[in-house]
Amino acid sequence: MKVIKGNYSGKGKKIGIVVSCFNEFITKKLLEGCLDILEKQEVKNEDITVVWTPGAFEIPQVLIKLAKAKSFNALIALGTVIRGDTPHFNYLTSEVTKGISHISLTENIPVALGVIIADTIEQSIERAGTKAGNRGRAAAFTAIEMANIYSQF
């Protein structure tokens, strides 16, 4: 029996990160948490590429370009979408998550989802480093683990 399981060693891994500028006071914290974990797991600074997009809707557009470059072992999507007074939130979150999922399924590269979808600013802040942890840190662990799983096929 062959068992395939990932680990958290980032040695030799190349990681692409796409982060949204919209709600930057939150997404900046996600990026900081993400970079902290990548460094602690021995991903070299020169093996990390960070691309800033105007908003969350543009994240999949950049992820697909990075995936097609075939230069990375894993990609990470970071952003935050906060519910407003219009139905825009529902359409936006659906399209962003579908786009990210599509890329991970069709481009043969793991894509870690570090996009916060929240009802309030307070919920987003909690998920960016206060009592609910930091989704950027979690996404970094996921990306490394999945890159190691993919490398075993």
C-alpha positions as CSV (number, residue, x, y, z in Angstrom):
1,M,0.0,0.0,0.0
2,K,1.3,3.4,-0.9
3,V,0.3,6.3,1.3
4,I,0.7,9.9,0.1
5,K,0.8,12.6,2.7
6,G,2.1,16.1,2.7
7,N,4.4,17.9,5.1
8,Y,5.3,21.5,5.9
9,S,8.8,21.6,4.5
10,G,9.0,24.6,2.1
11,K,12.6,23.8,1.0
12,G,13.0,24.3,-2.7
13,K,9.3,25.4,-3.2
14,K,8.4,28.3,-5.4
15,I,5.2,30.1,-4.2
16,G,3.1,32.7,-6.0
17,I,0.8,34.9,-3.9
18,V,-2.0,37.0,-5.3
19,V,-3.4,39.6,-2.8
20,S,-6.1,42.1,-3.2
21,C,-5.5,45.8,-2.5
22,F,-9.2,46.4,-1.7
23,N,-9.5,46.4,2.2
24,E,-5.7,46.6,2.3
25,F,-5.7,47.2,6.0
26,I,-6.9,43.6,6.3
27,T,-5.2,42.0,3.3
28,K,-1.8,43.4,4.4
29,K,-2.2,41.4,7.7
30,L,-3.0,38.3,5.7
31,L,0.1,38.7,3.6
32,E,2.3,39.3,6.6
33,G,1.0,36.1,8.2
34,C,1.5,34.2,5.0
35,L,5.0,35.4,4.5
36,D,5.9,34.7,8.1
37,I,4.9,31.0,7.7
38,L,6.6,30.6,4.4
39,E,9.8,32.0,5.9
40,K,9.5,29.7,9.0
41,Q,9.0,26.7,6.7
42,E,12.2,27.6,4.8
43,V,10.8,29.0,1.5
44,K,13.5,31.3,0.3
45,N,12.5,35.0,-0.2
46,E,13.6,34.9,-3.8
47,D,11.3,32.0,-4.4
48,I,8.2,34.0,-3.5
49,T,6.4,36.2,-6.0
50,V,3.7,38.6,-4.7
51,V,1.2,40.2,-7.1
52,W,-1.3,42.9,-5.9
53,T,-4.6,43.1,-7.7
54,P,-7.1,46.0,-7.4
55,G,-9.8,43.8,-5.8
56,A,-10.9,40.2,-5.1
57,F,-12.6,39.8,-8.5
58,E,-9.2,40.1,-10.2
59,I,-7.5,37.5,-8.1
60,P,-8.4,34.5,-10.4
61,Q,-7.3,36.5,-13.5
62,V,-3.8,36.8,-12.1
63,L,-3.7,33.3,-10.6
64,I,-4.4,31.8,-14.1
65,K,-1.4,33.8,-15.5
66,L,0.8,32.5,-12.7
67,A,-0.4,28.9,-13.1
68,K,0.2,29.0,-16.9
69,A,3.8,30.3,-16.3
70,K,4.6,26.8,-14.8
71,S,7.1,28.5,-12.5
72,F,5.5,27.7,-9.1
73,N,4.8,24.7,-6.9
74,A,1.7,26.3,-5.4
75,L,-0.3,29.5,-5.4
76,I,-2.0,31.4,-2.7
77,A,-5.0,33.7,-3.0
78,L,-5.4,36.4,-0.3
79,G,-8.2,38.9,0.0
80,T,-11.3,39.9,1.9
81,V,-14.8,40.5,0.8
82,I,-17.2,42.1,3.3
83,R,-20.9,42.1,2.9
84,G,-22.5,45.4,2.0
85,D,-26.0,46.7,1.5
86,T,-26.3,45.4,-2.0
87,P,-26.4,41.9,-3.6
88,H,-23.0,42.6,-5.1
89,F,-21.4,40.6,-2.3
90,N,-23.2,37.4,-3.3
91,Y,-22.1,37.6,-6.9
92,L,-18.6,38.6,-6.1
93,T,-17.9,35.9,-3.6
94,S,-19.4,33.2,-5.8
95,E,-17.3,34.3,-8.8
96,V,-14.0,34.6,-6.9
97,T,-14.3,31.2,-5.2
98,K,-15.4,29.5,-8.4
99,G,-12.6,31.1,-10.3
100,I,-10.0,30.0,-7.8
101,S,-11.4,26.5,-7.6
102,H,-11.5,26.2,-11.4
103,I,-7.8,27.1,-11.6
104,S,-6.8,24.6,-9.0
105,L,-8.7,21.9,-10.8
106,T,-7.7,22.6,-14.4
107,E,-4.1,23.9,-14.2
108,N,-2.5,21.1,-12.2
109,I,-1.3,23.4,-9.4
110,P,-2.5,23.7,-5.8
111,V,-4.2,27.0,-5.0
112,A,-4.7,27.8,-1.3
113,L,-7.7,29.9,-0.5
114,G,-6.9,32.7,1.9
115,V,-9.8,34.9,0.9
116,I,-11.9,36.0,3.9
117,I,-15.6,36.2,3.2
118,A,-17.3,38.0,6.1
119,D,-20.5,39.7,7.1
120,T,-18.7,42.5,9.0
121,I,-15.4,44.3,9.1
122,E,-15.0,42.9,12.7
123,Q,-15.2,39.3,11.4
124,S,-12.6,40.1,8.7
125,I,-10.3,41.6,11.3
126,E,-10.7,38.6,13.6
127,R,-9.7,36.3,10.7
128,A,-6.7,38.4,9.8
129,G,-4.8,37.8,13.0
130,T,-6.9,38.3,16.1
131,K,-9.0,35.7,17.9
132,A,-9.9,33.7,14.8
133,G,-6.3,33.2,13.7
134,N,-4.9,34.4,10.4
135,R,-6.2,33.0,7.1
136,G,-2.9,34.0,5.4
137,R,-1.0,31.8,7.8
138,A,-3.4,28.9,7.2
139,A,-3.2,29.4,3.4
140,A,0.6,29.2,3.5
141,F,0.5,25.9,5.4
142,T,-2.0,24.6,3.0
143,A,0.0,25.6,-0.1
144,I,3.2,24.0,1.2
145,E,1.4,20.8,2.2
146,M,-0.4,20.5,-1.1
147,A,2.8,21.3,-3.1
148,N,4.5,18.4,-1.2
149,I,1.5,16.1,-2.0
150,Y,1.6,17.0,-5.7
151,S,5.4,16.3,-5.8
152,Q,4.7,12.7,-4.9
153,F,2.7,11.9,-8.0
